[in-house]
Every structure is written in C-alpha cells, then in structure tokens.
Amino acid sequence: MVDSFLLSLESNPTTGYAWQAQFDDELFELVESKF
C-alpha cells in the first residue's frame, strides 16, 4: 500500500530554529523538507 500525507510545522529559520523529523526510514520516506 502506498499512501502519502503532508505534515507541516511552522518554523523561522532566521532565528536558527527548525524542526528535525525523526522517523523509521523502513516505514517512511522523507520526500521534501523546505523553509
């Protein structure tokens, strides 16, 4: 089964703060990460 979903978290890269995702790469694939 191949389903996709979007997870969007607010961040402000000018403050030096950004979210870092931790997940099981056997189950999930990170497709895109951007500010």
ABEGO torsion letter per residue (X at the ends): XBBBBBBBBBBBAAAGBBBBBBBBAAABBBABBBX
